[in-house]
Amino acid sequence: MLTVIMECRDQEAELAQTLSVLVAGAVEGLVSDVVVLDHGSKDGSSDVADAAGCRFHLHWDLAEIVRGARGEWLLLLEPGARPQSGWVEEIAEYMALNRLPARFSPSVSYRLPLLKRIFRAVPPLEPGFLISKSQVLAAAKPGLSLAELAKGQKTRRLASELIPSWVARSLR
């Protein structure tokens, strides 16, 4: 089983887009729960999370959130990111056979121009981050953000693609 965790701030539309894609994982029995960690949103992010059956937290400690997660693996995503077709089957197989964290492949259809890709530092959660619950608990410290957790981790690359969150933000 898999728990999806996202941090957001005033990203109601992006959150709704990501949650709509995660429905396939819930229907297939892969996604057991979704947790939204909020940084003081003033939009309807909490309403979107509530309508989708997510746990919504305004104040949290990452270790406490992870201990309460139903899944033995965690998928950390940015609101607006959307895994593409085949992700449910691939992640289920990956979790059964692997121990190392993994990231999605970048979307071929949604790429920045070449010079922007070359000179831009990729945010740690842009390609998503799949990691076991036990690995997060071993690394979790008070005040640790999801991006800090994912930063610098050695990972494998999944074949499934992820449309990055900047695509949803650019459509605002």
Secondary structure, 3 states (H helix, E strand, C coil): CEEEEEEECCCHHHHHHHHHHHHHHHHCCCEEEEEEEECCCCCCHHHHHHHCCCEEECCCCHHHHHHCCCCCEEEEECCCCEECCCHHHHHHHHHHHCCCCEEEEECCCCCCCHHHHHHCCCCCCCCCEEEEHHHHHHHCCCCCCHHHHHCCCCCEEEEEEEECHHHHHHCC
